Amino acid sequence: MILSIGLLLLSACEDQLDQAPISDRGSNDFYRNADDFVQAVNGVYNQLRPYPIWHFELSEIRSDNMYVPGAGGVRDYSAINNFNKTLATATFINDTWNAYFNGVMRANTVLNQLTAALVPEEALRSRIEGEAKFLRAMFYFDLIRWFGPVPLITEPVTPLEALDIPRSPVADVYEIIVADLQEAITKLPDAYDAANVGRATSYAARGILARVYLTRSGPQLHPDGPGLGTDDYEAALTLLNEIINSGQYALLDSYESIFDYDNENNEEIVFDIQYQTGGLGIGGEYVSQQYSEAFSRAVGIPFPGGSFPDAPKTPSEDLISSYAATDVRKEASIQEGYTDQNGNFVPEPFIVKYLDLSQLGVDRFDFELNYPVLRYADVLLMKAEAILQGASGSQAEVDGIVNAVRARAGLPAMANVTLTILLEERRYEFAGEGLRWHDLVRTGTVLSEINGWLSTLDTEVMPNSIDETLILYPVPQNQLDIKQGLYEQNPGY
């Protein structure tokens, strides 16, 4: 059921692997040779296909980067934006929970079946194990950032067995995440040949582990939240320096070129999610989630798609107005309106950094552009963050990093960069990339920043302020209903 999907996210492998018909083999006898394991781990990558939408709606829309209350409030992402306390019944929350645990299940199955007898080539076997553990760590890291304590499952289990597995404390889940990523670092190659570009590398594992360490080190604002105050900043710095010193990555000269359809897998990409167009079922939907239906009609996009008229996904005025006048990232990231079919200007801004009207697929699910999970600019700015939070390093290093990023954006150098300034630079650099809410939670500034922003809004839909309970999302109600008493709902819902 889980391994014969054949939706191969890695385009280089799609012509090499035969797909097993769904009626022929289940996971018990699917694994017969190395090619089966490569196909199976591709199936784990495939579970990342909605990753950009998860992070756009659960992080970007939740943050002060977006203002999406919605006139009717009937869209799940409007309820997310509005900090609705009935989100436990939202379809999107339930689908996200299920999708992440599907990814965990797929990774666990690969790891459970992997043996030297079936994959005798040690380097390939090591790589497959590293990829599965890297992906399992990514799934669990997001799960604890969204939901806090979650069931910790590291072996295939039956549905009946799953009914006896409670939620594990966040600290225990972190142990598996860290162990998986540490092992992935040792088992994954530093780079791939052209046939396998896009797979996780040892440097991707280092970068995600550094992000994990920074997050775990954050203050414990919520008793079950992702911050544990563990002071792992020096460990994060070591990993980030290893990426920087590898010489394998660099800031591109042009910010806009990072997201160029003809420049995928460029020097700035440490790890991204691979998509391919052509109606193959392995394209991305996330691009069409960010413009409106009305815009698509106005510019002649030949298929339906876009956000709904009653709930446009609109960058906040707070974000738009805070860019410096010469910051090239603003125009590259945000389009502030469009001209409709009647020649009228519609002042409805939207995230545009992933859209190229000359690069449309066959439908709204079929955009080709890879999605950046970890960019080199993020590696550099995380290093600056680690130093500001107490890791070894100097103010001059912090200023140098931030000024390198600012220089590309067309901005002058600055001195004595603080954490507040750094967070603002990250906001402009990664607008629309799903990092803003995570950045605020990780640095312990989420309540002050979001409450300060909410106090400026003239709306009856959103609250005037939030408290620490809304740092996490609720456990989906149907998960609570499956077996009464197995899970407790997160406070506040």
N, C-alpha and C positions, 0 to 999 in steps of 0.2 A: 504493500500500500504506500509506503513512504519512500521507497528507493527506486521505483521504476518510473518515476515521473518524467525524467528525460528533458526537463526544462533546463537547459544548460546555460547558466548565466555567463560562463566564461566562453566567449565567442571562439577562441582559438581551439577549444576542445569539441565544438559541436559537430564537426565533420568527422572526428576520429572515433566517436563512441557510438556503438549500436544501442538503441533503446529496447529494453526488454518489454514486450507487451504486458499490460497490467494483469491479464488473465493467466499469464504463464508462471510467474514466480513471485513469491512474497519474500520478506526479509530473511526467512529461515534458510532458503536455499538460493538466494540471489547471489551471494558472494562466492564466486568460483575462481576468480583470477584478479590480477592487478587492475585490469580495465574496469571491472565491476566496482572496485573501491574508488577509482577515480571518478566514475560516474556517480557513485553514492555521495562522495564529498562535494561534487558539483551540486547535488541536491540539497546539501546543507547550505552552501552559498546561496542557492535559489531562495531560501527562506528569508534572505535579506532584501528581497525585491521591494517590499513596502517600507523599508527602513527610512527613506527620505520623508515619506508621508507621516510615519510615526513621530519623527523628530520635528517635523514642521508643525504638526498639530498639537503635540504634547509638550513641546518646548518653546518653539517660536511663537505660536499663537497664545500660549499661556503667559508669555512675557510681555514686557512693555514695548517690544518691537512691533506688535500687531494690535489692532483695535478691531475686533470682529464680533461685536455683540449680537448682531443679527436682529432684524425687525421682529421676527416671530419667535426666535430662540428655539427653532425646531431642529436645527442642525447640531450634530454632536459636537462639532468644533466650536459652535457658538457657545454651547454649555461649558466647554473647556475654557474658552476665553472668559466667560462670565463667572468662573469659579463656582459653578452650580454644585450644590451638595447632594444632588440626586444622581450623580454620574455613575453610580454603581449599576444602574440599569441601561447605561448607554451602550449601544451596539459597538461603537468604535473601541471602547475600553475593553469589552469582552473579546473582540476580535484581536486586539493587540496582545492581551494575555495569552490567548490560544496560539497565536502565531509564534510568539517567543518560545512557548513550551514545545511547539512542534519542532522548532529549530533545535532545542535541547535534546528532544527525542531522537532526531536524525543524527546529531553528533554522537550521542550515547550509543546508538546502534552501530555506527561505523567503528567506534573505539572498541565495542564489545566483540565485534566479529573479526577485527584486524589481527592476523597472525602471520608469522614468518612462512608458514607452509603455503598460505594463499598469496602472499606478496613477498617472494623471496629476496627481491632486490632491496637491500637495507636502506639505501638513500630514499627510495620512493616510499617505503613503508614508514620511515621516520617523517617524511614530509606530510604524508596523509594524516598521521597521528597529530603532528603539529598543527595542521590546518583545522582538524576537528576540534582540538582543544582551544585554539585561537577563537574559533567561532562560538563554541560553547561559552567561553569567557565573555565574549561580546554580548551574547544573549542574556546571561545572568547579570552582567553589569547594568544593562538597561533595565532589567526586571527590578533590581533593588533601587535603582534611581526613580522608577515610576511607582513601585508598589511597596517598597520596604521589605519586610520579611516575606519570603516566598518558599514554596516546597523545594528542597534541595535534592535533586535526583541526578545521580551520576552513572546509573546503570539502566538498561531497558527494564521497564516494569509493566505489568498488566494493568488494565483499568481497575480491577479489584484491588490490586496492591497499592495503586495510587490513592485509593480512598483511605488508606491508613497512614499517609505521609503528611504530617502537619507542616506549617510554615516554619522555616528555620530562621534564627536571628540573623540580621544583616552581617554581623561579624563573622559568622560561620560561612555564609555565602561568599564573603570576600576571600576567605582562605582558599576556596576552590578556584575563584577567579584568578587570584595571584599565582597559585600553583600551576594552573593551566597556562597562563601567559609566560611564566618563567620557563616552563618546559617547551612551549612553542618557540621561544627565543633560541633555545638550543637545537631544535629539530628543523626549523624552517630555514631555507636558504636566504642569503642576503639579497638575491635578485634572481630573476628568471630569464630564460630565453624567450624569444618572440612568441613562441607557441603557448606560453603559459603566463604571459604578462597579465596582471590583475589578481593573481593569487596572493594570499597573505605572505609577507616576508618576515624575516626576523626583526627588521626595523619597524614594520607595522606593529608587531607584537610589543616591541619596546615602547612605541608611542602610546598604544592603548594602555599598557601597564602604567606608564607615567601618568596618564589621565586618571587611572584608577587610584594611584597613590595620592594624587592631588585631591581627588574627591573624598577619599577615606580620611584624609588629614583635616578636612574642613570641620567647622564647629558642629556639634550635635544639636541643631536647632529643633529637630523633631526627635522624640525618643526612639523612633524606629526608622529614622531617615538615613541617607547615605553618608552623612558626615559623622565620623567617630573620633575626631581629634587625635589621630594616631601619630602626627608629626613625621610623615614619610617624605618630607620635601627633599631631603638629601638623596634619598633613593630615587625619587623622580628625576632629580637633576642629573644623576649619573646616567640614567637611561637616555635622557634627552641629549646629553653631551655625546653619547655614543652615536646617535643618529646624526648629529651635526658634524662630528668628526669623521664620519664615514665618507664625506665628500660626494655622496650619491644624490643629494637633493640640493635645491637652490630656490631662492625667490625668483620668479620670472620677472622680466623687466616691465611687463604690462599686466596690470591686474585683470583686465578684461580677457586676456588670452588664456587665463587659467580655465575658463569655462567655454572655450572655443571648441565646437564640435570636431574641428579638424586638428585639434591639439590635445587629444585625450592622452592619459598616462604620461603627462609631462613631468618635468623635473620637480615640480612643486607637490606632486601627489605622492603621499606615503602609503595611503590605502584608500581605494574608492570602490564603489559598487558598480560592476560592469553591466552595461545594457547594450542591446543590439536591435536595430530596427529591421523592418522587412516583413512584419506580420508573423514573426516566428514564435511569438508568445514570450519573448525574453526582453521586451522593451520596458521603458519606465513610464509610469503614470504620473510621477510627481510633478513634472513640468506643467501639465494641464490642470493641476490642482491649485495653481497660484495665480492664474489670470481668470477673469470673469467670463461667463457665457456671452454677455453683451459684447465684450471686447473681441471674442473669437468670431462673432458674426460680423463685427465692424471691419475686421481686417481680412475676412474671407478664409479663415481656417476651415477646411472642407469636412470637418467632422464635429459632432457635438462634444462638449466638454467645458471645463471651467467651473469656478465656484458659482454658487446659486445666487440669483438676484436678491433674495431676502437675507443673504449673509455673505457679502463680499469679503474676501480675505485681504484686508487693507493694512499696509504699514502705518504705524501710528504717526500722528503729527509730531509727537515727542521725538521719535527717531528721525523723521525727515528734516525737521527744523534744526536738529543739533549737529548735522554735518557742517564742516567748514565749507566756505564757498568754493574753494579750490580742490576739494577732495573728490578725486575722480571715481572713487568707489560708490558715490551716491548715484550718479547717472548709470553706472554699470550694474547696479543692484536694483534700483527702483525706477519705474516709469510712473510719472505723477499724473497720468491721465491719457486719454485717447480721443480721437475724433470719431463719432458714430456715423452710421450710414446716412444721416441727414445733414452731415457737415457740422454738427454741434460738438463742442469740446466737452468731454465728460471728466470732471476732476476726481477721478477714482484711481488712486495709486495702487500699484501691485508690484510684487517681486518679479523682476524681469531677467535676472542674471543667468537663468538657464534656458531662456527662450530665444530661438533663432527661427524666424518664419520661413527661412529657406531650407530648414532641416526638420520638416514634419514627417512623421511616420504615417502609417495607414489609418491609425485611429488614436484616441486619447491615451491608450495604454502602450503606445509604441514609439516613445521618444528614445533617441539613441544615446544621449549624453550621459556619461558616467557621473555618479554622484560622489563628491568628495567627503569621505568620513574623517580623514586626517590629512591635513595639508602641512607643508613645511613651515608656513607662516605660523600655524598653531603650535608646532614644535618649538619655534623660537619664542613665541609669546608665553607658552607654558614655562619655558626656562626662566624668563623674566619673572613670572609669577612665583615660581619656586624660590628664587632668590629674595624677592620681596617678603615672602612668608618665612624666611629664616634659613634657607639653604646657603651654602658657601657661595660667595660671589660679591660683586661690588655694585654700587649705584651706577658706575660708569658702564658696566656690562648691561644693566637693565636699560639705561638710556640708549646705548648703542643699538640694542635689539629693537626697541620701539621706534627709534629714528630710522632704521633701515626699512621698516614696514611703512612708516609715514612718508619716507622719501618716494617710494613707489606710488603712493597715493597723491603725490604732488603737494605735500605739506612740509612746512619748515621743521627743523630740529627743535627739540625741547630738552630741558634739563630737569633733574630731580623728579623723575616719573614716580608717581605713587600707585598704590593698588587701584585707587579710584580712577586715575588717568588710564591705567592699563586696561581696566574693564571697559572704559569708553572706546579705546582703540580696538579692542576685541569686538565690541558691538558693531563698529563700522566695517571692520575687516570681514566679519562672518555673518553679516545680515542675511537672513534667509537660509542659513545653513544649519539651523536647528541647535545652536549652541548656547543661546542667550540665557534661557532658564537654568540650564546646567551650570553656567558660569556663575550666576547669582547665588544658586544654592551652595555650590562648592566653596565660594568665598565668604559665605555667611552674610551676604548683603541682600538677600532676596526680599526679606520683609520690609526693610527700609526703602529699597528701590521701588518695589511694586506698590507699597502703600503710598509713597510720595507721588508716584504717577497716578494712582487711582484717585487721589484727592484732587487732581486737576481736571478730571473728566466730568463732563456734564451728561450724566446718563442715569437712568433709573434701573437699568438692567444689571450692571456690575456693582459689586459691593463697594463701600467707601474704603474698606481696608480688609486685609486677610490676616490670619494668624498661622502659627506653625503647622496646624493640622493640614493645611492645603498645600504643603510642600510635597505630599504624596497624593497619589490618586487612590480611589477606593478599590478594594478587591471586587471584581465583578459579582453581581448579586447571584447569578446562576452558579458560580463556584461555591458560594455559601450555601446554596440550596441543595447541592448534590448530596452532601452529607452534613446534616445539622451538627454544629459544634466542632467540626474539624478545623475550620478557620474562624477567626474573629475579624470583624470589619475594622478597618483603620479608623481611629478616632476622627470625629468631625463629619462622618457620613452616615 
